[in-house]
Amino acid sequence: MSLTLKTPGVYIQEKSAFPNSVAGVETAIPAFVGYTEKAKFKGQSLLNKPVRVDSFKEFEQFFGIGCHTTYGLAEVDPTKEGAPTPDVHLENKSYELKVDAGTRFNLYESMKFFYQNGGGSCFIVAVGTYGDGVITPDFSSTPFEGGIKKLEKESEPTMLVIPDAVLLEDTVCYPLQQQMLMHCGVQQNRVAILDVFNGNKGLEDPTYNPVDNFRNSVSSDFLSYGAAYYPYLNTSVIQQTELNFRNLNSDGIGVLQGVCNDFIKNLKESQQAALKPFVDGMGAAAPAGDSGEEADGKEGKAADGAATAPDDHTINSVLSIAIPEYKTVMEAILKKKNLMPPSAAMAGVYSLVDSQIGVWKAPANVAMSSVISPSVLIDHNQQEDLNAPILGKAICAIRPFVGLGTMVWGARTLDANSLDWRYMNVRRTMIMLEQSIKFASKAYVFEPNVKNTWVSIDAMISNFLTNVWKQGALAGAAPADAFSVSVGLGSTMTAVDILEGIMRIEVKVAISRPAEFIVITFEQQMQKS
């Protein structure tokens, strides 16, 4: 800054002594797209707006609680060919729990799963509320694609997760997952974490293989910007106290009442008289405003002081203890509700690994929290095809190990045949380096395209990469082995480039890669003493 000196006195002039520096961008900020209970806060609509939240409590404050899911209890014949797999067996009869349309949404429980596995800050895009099919005209085909579009102007998110995608029909789910990959590939600053459609089904059925269907249906574009995980997980995200008979529809409650009445017929008259009001109470309408998931635990009082019918909480507690069949149905509902796709938990694992070690550490060989077991057990031979298929599209496995729990046992992108982008930590580390240097370089836009500027940029990037190398993200015994930075006339630019106002910078990095296969060789040797 030049001073205009006209009045006698002492003037101070400051000069910057140090060059600009590169600050590493955040690497673990997922964006979740889905349906919520509400999308309004303090009178302001949050619908189709990316909103940053930093805790599960804040998510509930902005977007409410989970949807009250209801199931039908329909009798099935397991011996009949093509019959669905029974979920519960009662009195020598088999029943299927079939979710009622419009009552199952994964986002709320997925957010619980995300935070239980180490999640932190994230973005939420609510594309609608439960039972509300609001679709804005600029949406291409589904509300989810419109929600993805709203993220195009957001630079912070580094992951894209849509847990509700697998609840759609397969003809909608697969194009949506292609849209997720395309969005990440075009933006170049985030990755998509995908679930395998019908990921709770095994690989032995020759007529339906969920992994093969996923590979055949998802596009081959931008595969390095996504990873898919299999299978679904049996979790403990939802507790038994959060569910009761109101999680059955009216027909299902009727079936359960019949089963309970058949059970108490064999009891003593005094026991029948004690339990009958609770069984009959299941058929009563839920109190206004009662979702069926919570109750006050007290019996109401009629106007004349007489006791009214027992409330839902009391009915659930008594029948769970007194009637085994009732408890069996509640446990089956809990298991059904706790079967969850792994994508949200994996976003939490990514966040945890990034915070503890760094984005360059492969998000694998990590035990998952709130997981009882994978819904499908994968053996060594089955994972060979998942991990290294002939035509690419690797699927990351989640497997249980004795004494270790349920572990993430894969760290590959969908682009398994690429030596450049085979590993998810390599892709995400490169994104971090690219975005960090990109934002820092904006300070030099419109600066003179001369040697002094080139030297400053070279020093700025080299200092940043040296620090990254010291942390273990880059491979090499010395910084010169780990990276190189080139900028200047004759090396990265021609005289024409300078005349056209183009500055070209070339950065090469050797990103550390995981030791995915460890081979130990044993050989006998001759006795020496």
Long-range contacts (C-beta under 8 A, 24 or more apart in sequence): 19-456, 19-459, 19-460, 20-440, 20-443, 20-444, 20-456, 20-460, 21-440, 21-460, 21-463, 21-464, 22-436, 22-437, 22-439, 22-440, 22-460, 22-461, 22-463, 22-464, 23-436, 23-439, 23-440, 24-432, 24-436, 24-464, 24-468, 25-158, 25-432, 25-435, 25-436, 25-439, 26-121, 26-156, 26-158, 27-158, 27-354, 27-359, 27-428, 27-431, 27-432, 28-120, 28-158, 28-159, 28-350, 28-351, 28-354, 28-355, 28-359, 29-120, 29-121, 29-122, 29-123, 29-156, 29-157, 29-158, 29-159, 30-114, 30-119, 30-122, 30-123, 30-157, 30-158, 30-159, 30-160, 30-161, 30-193, 30-347, 30-350, 30-351, 31-122, 31-123, 31-124, 31-125, 31-151, 31-154, 31-157, 31-159, 31-160, 31-161, 31-190, 32-107, 32-110, 32-111, 32-114, 32-122, 32-123, 32-124, 32-125, 32-161, 32-162, 32-163, 32-344, 32-347, 33-125, 33-127, 33-144, 33-147, 33-148, 33-151, 33-160, 33-161, 33-162, 33-164, 34-105, 34-106, 34-107, 34-110, 34-125, 34-126, 34-127, 34-144, 34-147, 34-162, 34-163, 34-164, 35-67, 35-105, 35-107, 35-126, 35-127, 35-128, 35-129, 35-130, 35-164, 36-63, 36-64, 36-107, 36-108, 36-124, 36-126, 36-129, 36-130, 37-63, 37-64, 37-65, 37-66, 37-67, 37-108, 37-129, 37-130, 38-63, 38-64, 38-129, 39-63, 39-126, 39-128, 39-129, 46-126, 47-126, 47-127, 47-128, 47-129, 47-134, 48-125, 48-126, 48-127, 48-136, 48-146, 48-147, 48-150, 49-125, 49-126, 49-150, 50-123, 50-124, 50-125, 50-150, 50-151, 50-154, 50-157, 51-123, 51-124, 51-125, 51-126, 52-121, 52-122, 52-123, 52-156, 53-121, 53-122, 53-123, 53-124, 54-120, 54-121, 55-115, 56-111, 56-112, 56-115, 59-111, 59-124, 62-124, 63-108, 63-124, 63-126, 64-108, 65-108, 66-105, 66-108, 66-109, 67-103, 67-104, 67-105, 67-108, 67-130, 68-103, 68-246, 68-247, 68-291, 68-292, 68-293, 69-99, 69-100, 69-103, 69-104, 69-247, 69-337, 70-99, 70-100, 70-103, 70-246, 70-247, 70-248, 70-249, 70-252, 71-97, 71-98, 71-99, 71-100, 71-247, 71-248, 71-249, 71-252, 71-333, 71-336, 72-96, 72-97, 72-98, 72-99, 72-100, 72-248, 72-249, 72-251, 72-252, 73-97, 73-248, 73-251, 73-252, 73-255, 73-256, 73-329, 74-98, 75-255, 87-332, 87-335, 87-336, 88-328, 88-329, 88-332, 89-328, 90-259, 90-325, 90-328, 90-329, 91-259, 91-262, 91-325, 95-255, 97-332, 97-333, 97-336, 99-336, 100-249, 102-130, 102-131, 103-130, 104-167, 105-130, 105-164, 105-167, 106-163, 106-164, 106-166, 106-167, 106-340, 106-341, 106-344, 107-163, 107-164, 109-237, 109-238, 109-337, 109-340, 110-161, 110-163, 110-340, 110-341, 110-343, 110-344, 111-344, 112-237, 112-370, 113-235, 113-237, 113-340, 113-344, 113-345, 113-348, 113-370, 114-344, 114-345, 114-347, 114-348, 115-348, 116-237, 116-345, 116-348, 116-369, 116-370, 117-345, 117-346, 117-348, 117-349, 117-352, 117-368, 117-369, 117-370, 118-348, 118-349, 118-351, 118-352, 118-353, 118-355, 118-369, 119-347, 119-348, 119-351, 119-352, 120-351, 120-355, 122-157, 122-347, 123-151, 123-154, 123-156, 123-157, 125-150, 125-151, 141-172, 141-175, 142-168, 142-172, 142-176, 144-176, 144-179, 145-176, 145-179, 148-179, 148-180, 148-183, 151-183, 152-183, 152-187, 155-189, 155-435, 157-190, 158-189, 158-190, 158-191, 158-428, 158-431, 159-190, 159-191, 159-192, 159-193, 159-347, 159-350, 160-184, 160-190, 160-191, 160-192, 160-193, 161-192, 161-193, 161-343, 161-344, 161-347, 162-343, 163-195, 163-340, 163-341, 163-343, 163-344, 165-194, 165-195, 166-195, 166-196, 166-197, 166-198, 166-199, 166-341, 170-197, 170-198, 170-213, 170-217, 173-197, 174-214, 174-217, 174-218, 177-218, 177-226, 178-218, 178-219, 178-221, 180-226, 181-218, 181-219, 181-221, 181-222, 181-223, 181-225, 181-226, 181-414, 182-219, 182-221, 182-222, 184-222, 184-225, 184-226, 185-221, 185-222, 185-224, 185-225, 186-222, 188-431, 188-434, 189-431, 189-434, 189-435, 190-225, 190-431, 191-225, 191-226, 191-227, 191-413, 191-424, 191-427, 191-428, 191-431, 192-225, 192-226, 192-227, 193-226, 193-227, 193-229, 193-343, 193-346, 193-347, 193-350, 194-218, 194-226, 194-227, 194-228, 194-229, 194-343, 194-414, 195-228, 195-229, 195-232, 195-341, 195-342, 195-343, 196-228, 196-229, 196-230, 196-231, 196-395, 199-230, 199-231, 199-232, 199-341, 199-342, 199-375, 199-376, 200-231, 200-232, 200-339, 200-375, 200-376, 201-376, 202-376, 203-376, 203-378, 203-382, 211-385, 211-386, 211-395, 214-393, 214-395, 215-389, 215-391, 215-393, 215-395, 218-393, 218-414, 220-392, 220-393, 223-392, 223-393, 223-413, 223-414, 223-415, 223-418, 223-421, 224-413, 224-414, 224-415, 224-418, 224-420, 224-421, 224-427, 225-413, 225-427, 226-413, 226-414, 227-346, 227-396, 227-412, 227-413, 227-414, 227-424, 228-393, 228-395, 228-396, 228-414, 229-342, 229-343, 229-346, 229-395, 229-396, 229-397, 229-398, 229-408, 229-410, 230-342, 230-376, 230-378, 230-386, 230-395, 230-396, 230-397, 230-398, 231-342, 231-374, 231-375, 231-376, 231-378, 231-398, 232-339, 232-340, 232-341, 232-342, 232-374, 232-375, 232-376, 233-339, 233-340, 233-341, 233-342, 233-345, 233-368, 233-371, 233-372, 233-373, 233-374, 233-375, 233-398, 233-406, 234-335, 234-338, 234-339, 234-371, 234-372, 234-373, 234-374, 234-375, 235-338, 235-339, 235-340, 235-370, 235-371, 235-372, 236-338, 236-370, 236-371, 236-372, 237-338, 237-340, 237-370, 238-334, 238-337, 238-338, 240-330, 240-331, 240-334, 242-293, 242-294, 243-293, 243-330, 243-333, 243-334, 243-337, 244-292, 244-293, 244-295, 244-312, 244-313, 244-315, 244-316, 244-330, 245-282, 245-292, 245-312, 245-315, 245-316, 245-319, 245-326, 245-329, 245-330, 246-286, 246-290, 246-291, 246-292, 246-293, 246-312, 247-292, 247-293, 247-333, 247-337, 248-329, 248-333, 253-282, 253-283, 254-283, 256-282, 256-325, 256-326, 256-329, 257-282, 257-283, 259-325, 259-326, 259-329, 260-319, 260-323, 260-325, 260-326, 263-323, 263-324, 263-325, 264-323, 275-318, 275-319, 275-322, 275-323, 277-309, 277-310, 278-310, 278-314, 278-315, 278-318, 278-319, 278-322, 279-319, 280-309, 281-309, 281-310, 281-315, 282-315, 282-319, 284-309, 286-312, 287-311, 338-372, 339-375, 342-368, 342-398, 345-369, 345-370, 345-371, 346-408, 349-408, 350-428, 358-471, 358-472, 358-473, 359-425, 359-428, 359-429, 359-432, 359-473, 360-425, 360-429, 360-471, 360-472, 360-473, 360-474, 360-511, 360-512, 361-425, 362-411, 362-423, 362-424, 362-425, 362-514, 363-408, 363-411, 363-424, 363-425, 364-396, 364-407, 364-408, 364-409, 364-410, 364-411, 364-514, 365-407, 365-408, 365-409, 366-407, 366-408, 367-404, 367-405, 367-406, 367-407, 368-398, 368-405, 368-406, 368-407, 368-408, 371-405, 371-406, 372-406, 373-400, 373-406, 374-398, 374-399, 374-400, 374-406, 383-409, 383-410, 386-410, 387-412, 387-416, 388-416, 389-416, 391-417, 392-416, 392-417, 392-418, 394-422, 396-424, 411-514, 411-516, 423-513, 423-514, 423-516, 425-513, 425-514, 426-511, 426-513, 429-473, 429-511, 430-509, 430-511, 433-465, 433-468, 433-507, 433-509, 436-464, 437-461, 437-464, 437-507, 440-464, 441-505, 444-503, 449-498, 449-501, 449-502, 449-503, 451-488, 453-503, 454-487, 454-488, 454-503, 457-487, 457-503, 457-505, 458-485, 458-486, 458-487, 461-485, 461-505, 461-507, 465-507, 465-509, 472-512, 473-511, 473-512, 474-509, 474-510, 474-511, 474-512, 475-510, 475-511, 475-512, 475-513, 476-510, 481-510, 482-509, 482-510, 483-507, 483-508, 483-509, 483-510, 484-508
